[in-house]
Amino acid sequence: MQVSKNFWFRREDLPWYRRAGLYMFVFLFLPATIFFGIVGIKVAAENPEYGDYLWLPSLLVSCSLMLFITAILRLIIRRKRSGSQR
């Protein structure tokens, strides 16, 4: 009995991080998160009682910026690959 080499479950599915809906979520959610973190840094810097907690909004801004830049780079690479295949 031979096994067919073209099973339907052997198709390569796109990973979840390559979906267009996720990029739309990233481009809508992360700028708001970055803005929220910048406001938090400003508030923590102005109030002396919150000075010890300045690290938290700074961490939020840096993580959000890294994710945003990574998403932009992925889209640029994706656009170049799809453009070269045409």
Phi, psi and omega in degrees: 000123181268145179265128178293138182272359183241060176287148180293332182276000178267359177293145179275121179266148177293134176296160184298332184278001177256007182280144181293326180297325179292320179294324176296320177298316181298315183287344175265324187273317186292321175299324177293322178293320178296316178298317178300319179293321179294319176297321178296321177296317180297316180293317181293328179285328182280328182259121182295331181286342178259005182299328180288343183257018179294335182294328184292308177293331176295318177295319178299315180294316182294318178294319179294319177296318178298317179295320181294315179295319178298319179295320178295316179297320177297319179292323178296314179296319179297319180294319179294320180293319180287330177288327181283341181276345183282000000 
